[in-house]
Amino acid sequence: MATKKSSPAAATPASKAAAAPAPQPKKRAASKAAKPAKPAKAARPAKATKATKAAKVVPAKRAASIAAETTDLPTKSGLPASATVAEDGALLLEDWTPMGQCLDWRAGLQTWAWQADQLFDEQKVPNLAHDSGAISRRNADVLAAWCAGQDAAGTLPDEIVLVELGMGTGLHLRFLLDRFQHLCAQAQRDWYDRLAVYATDVSRGVLENARDRKLFKDHEAPLHLGMMSAFEPGIFRPLVQAEPVDLRGKMHAVYANYVLDLMPMDLFRRRTTEAGSQWQAVLARTWLAQPERVPVYVDLDVDTLRAAIAAGDFRALIALFPLTEVELRTFPVDLSNHPDLATLERLADYIEAELGADHELLTEGTVACHSGGALHVAARIVAALTPDGFASVRDVGLTTAALAAVPRTYSHYGPTAASGVNMVEFDDWFAQGGNGDGSGGVDAVVRCVAPDTDGPRHQASRLLCRMALPEVEAAFQTHFDADSFAHVEGLVARARAEADAGAALELYRAAMAREPDNWVLMTEAAKRALAGGLDPQLALLLATRGVGLNPEYSPDLWVIYGDAAWATGDHKAARQAYAYALEVNPRDPVAHYGVAFVDAERGEFRSAFAHIGEALAHDVDGTHRPQVLRLLDVCLRGQQQLRAEETERLARRALR
Ligand SMILES: C[S@@+](CC[C@H](N)C(=O)[O-])C[C@H]1O[C@@H](n2cnc3c(N)ncnc32)[C@H](O)[C@@H]1O
C-alpha cells in the first residue's frame, strides 16, 4: 500500500506539525471589507477601524455612563428599544456605548466563563510563552525571596496563602510550585509545607480540566480549586461546595498574568483650546450582520436573541461571533464627573511633555488610553493582601508615552477581547495614590515596583505591595528585567532564523541549558530535529521530555511525539500519541490526520475515513486539506484494492 512508503511527516512538503494553525488575534474591524453588498435600506454609517471625527455630541446619559461604568463590569445593555436595521440588513444590537464596555467587549468577557477551557485546548489563546515555565521560575524565585525575608524577620506565617487569579491552564501555577518546592528543598526550609494554594479562574471548565487531568497531583500542599473574579479579589468560591471563603486581608501572594488586560478600558482624546480641555471618547455600537444566517450558528430567532442579551446572557451572541460587527466613532464627552479625570489630565500632560507639542501623534489632540478597569482591579487586589503581602501582575503593556498616545482598539482571541494595559498610566496611578487625592481605592502607600526595562514585545510585569519589601523588590527587578529574558530569547530568535538545521539545534540546546524545564523550547527543537527527517531520535527524546513536563495541554507536542515515534519505527506509539493529542483537543485536524494515517497503514480504512472526515471538518482554513485529501485518495484506492482481492478470493472459492 502506498502509505507504507512515506512517513506521516514526509507525506506533506512541510511537516504536519509545523503547519499547525498558530493562534491569531482576530481583527474584527477588517471583516467589513468581506461583507457582501446588500440592497439599500436605512443608512448605516461606514464602520471605522479607528476613531473617526465626531458626528454629534454624545447624549448626556451615555456620557454619564462612561463615568459610572468604568470600575465595574456593566451588565446593563444599551439595547435599542426597537430594532434598527441598516441598509445592508444588519441589525443593531446595542447603541453607542464606551468602547471598552460595549456589547462585543462584554460578550468577550463572558466568553471566558463559558469557553475558556475550549479556547486553551484548541490553542486559541497565545498562552505558550507564559505557560512554558519561564515566568513560573521567576515568580518562584521572588516568592522564595519573600519567604526568606519573613523567615529572617521571624514573621513567616504558619500558613502562606498563595492565590492565582485567572489561572487559565494552571500550568504557570504548577511549574511555580515545582520550582518553589525545589528551592525550599535546596535551602532546607519548610516554606513549601506552609503553603495553602488557591488555584482560581472564572471558568468552571478550566477548573474542572485541572481537576480531571490531575494537574496538581504531584503537589502535597493543600490545593483549593475554585472561582474568583478579578472584580472581587479574595472572594473564593470552591468548585465542590457552595459556601464562599473570604480571603480578603489574608492573601500573602497573588498572581495575575494576562488578566488585567481583559478589564474594561476607554479611549479618550484631549484637545486643549483657549476655552480649556475638551475631551472626546470613542464609543462603539454592535451590529448583527446577515441576521438571516443566525440559524447557521444557533437554534434561536432574533427576538429571543435580543431578549437574552437584554437579560445579560450572551451565550447565543458568543456563538454568533462570526456575524457580529463593531462600529467605532469619536464623540465629544463631558468628563467633569469622571472619577479618574485627574489621572487622565495627568496622563495627557505627561504624553504631551514627553513627545513635545509638535509631535505628529498630537496633531489631532492627545490620546489617553484609559485602562480604568485594570487600575481599579489592581487596587482591589492590593487592598485584599495582608499588609506584608505582594501581588505579581503581568500583561501586554503600553510601556512608553509614544505607545500610549496611539489610538487603538482591542484585539480578539476567538470571541474574547483584550487590550494592552497602559503601563504609563498604571505606574503613575499607584505613584500618586490613585487620583492623587486618595480616591480611586488606592492606599497612598501602595508600592508599584517595575523592572528597569520592561520585557520584550511589550510584556510588562509589576510587583504591588503595601510596605517596602527590599529583598523581594530586588529579586523581582532582577528576574523580570528585559535583560533576564534577553539571552534565551536571542538564542531562540537566532535558531528560528538559522538555515542550517544542525546549527539551529545547537542554539536550541544552549537555550534549554538556561531553561531546562521549558517544554515550549523542547517542542520547537523537536520540530526542527524532525524536519526533513534530520534526527528523529533526538526529536523523540525532546518530545518525550516535553510531554513529561506537560502531558495535559499541548496537542502540538503530542503530535510531534507521534511523528517522531513514527519516524523511529514505533507506529503503535505514534498512534497512541495522536490519540492523546485528541484527548486534549478533539478538534485538532493534524492529530486526526495522524490517527488516520496510521490506521490507513494498517488497512483499517473505516477508522481512517472517520478521522479524515474530522480532519477536514476541523481544518476550517484549509491549511491541511491537500495532505488530507491525498490520504483520502490513498485510502479509497486501498479500500478498492482490498475489495478487488476479496472478490477474487470469493470467485476462487466458488470455483473449488
Ligand atoms: C488570557 S487568559 C490568561 C491565563 C493565564 N493566566 C496565562 O497567563 O496564560 C485570561 C484568564 O483569565 C480568566 N478570566 C477572565 N475574566 C476574568 C475575571 N473577571 N476574573 C478572573 N479571571 C478572569 C480567563 O478565564 C482566563 O483563564
The ligand as an SDF file (V2000), in Angstrom:
LIG
                    3D

 27 29  0  0  0  0  0  0  0  0999 V2000
   -5.6110   35.4720   28.7840 C   0  0  0  0  0  0  0  0  0  0  0  0
   -6.0300   34.2350   29.9030 S   0  0  0  0  0  0  0  0  0  0  0  0
   -4.5900   34.1180   30.8920 C   0  0  0  0  0  0  0  0  0  0  0  0
   -4.4660   32.8010   31.5640 C   0  0  0  0  0  0  0  0  0  0  0  0
   -3.1780   32.5900   32.3520 C   0  0  0  0  0  0  0  0  0  0  0  0
   -3.0980   33.4550   33.4830 N   0  0  0  0  0  0  0  0  0  0  0  0
   -1.9900   32.7550   31.4350 C   0  0  0  0  0  0  0  0  0  0  0  0
   -1.1650   33.6290   31.6840 O   0  0  0  0  0  0  0  0  0  0  0  0
   -1.8910   32.0130   30.4580 O   0  0  0  0  0  0  0  0  0  0  0  0
   -7.1690   35.0060   30.9750 C   0  0  0  0  0  0  0  0  0  0  0  0
   -7.6870   34.1110   32.0600 C   0  0  0  0  0  0  0  0  0  0  0  0
   -8.4140   34.9240   32.9650 O   0  0  0  0  0  0  0  0  0  0  0  0
   -9.6860   34.3550   33.1960 C   0  0  0  0  0  0  0  0  0  0  0  0
  -10.6340   35.4570   33.4420 N   0  0  0  0  0  0  0  0  0  0  0  0
  -11.4560   36.0620   32.5760 C   0  0  0  0  0  0  0  0  0  0  0  0
  -12.1710   37.0040   33.1990 N   0  0  0  0  0  0  0  0  0  0  0  0
  -11.7720   37.0030   34.4870 C   0  0  0  0  0  0  0  0  0  0  0  0
  -12.1610   37.7340   35.6370 C   0  0  0  0  0  0  0  0  0  0  0  0
  -13.1040   38.6690   35.5810 N   0  0  0  0  0  0  0  0  0  0  0  0
  -11.5750   37.4270   36.8060 N   0  0  0  0  0  0  0  0  0  0  0  0
  -10.6300   36.4560   36.8920 C   0  0  0  0  0  0  0  0  0  0  0  0
  -10.2310   35.7520   35.8360 N   0  0  0  0  0  0  0  0  0  0  0  0
  -10.7910   36.0100   34.6500 C   0  0  0  0  0  0  0  0  0  0  0  0
   -9.9880   33.5600   31.9520 C   0  0  0  0  0  0  0  0  0  0  0  0
  -10.9370   32.5360   32.1600 O   0  0  0  0  0  0  0  0  0  0  0  0
   -8.6280   33.0430   31.5660 C   0  0  0  0  0  0  0  0  0  0  0  0
   -8.3480   31.8250   32.1660 O   0  0  0  0  0  0  0  0  0  0  0  0
  1  2  1  0
  2  3  1  0
  2 10  1  0
  3  4  1  0
  4  5  1  0
  5  6  1  0
  5  7  1  0
  7  8  2  0
  7  9  1  0
 10 11  1  0
 11 12  1  0
 11 26  1  0
 12 13  1  0
 13 14  1  0
 13 24  1  0
 14 15  1  0
 14 23  1  0
 15 16  2  0
 16 17  1  0
 17 18  1  0
 17 23  2  0
 18 19  1  0
 18 20  2  0
 20 21  1  0
 21 22  2  0
 22 23  1  0
 24 25  1  0
 24 26  1  0
 26 27  1  0
M  CHG  2   2   1   9  -1
M  END
$$$$
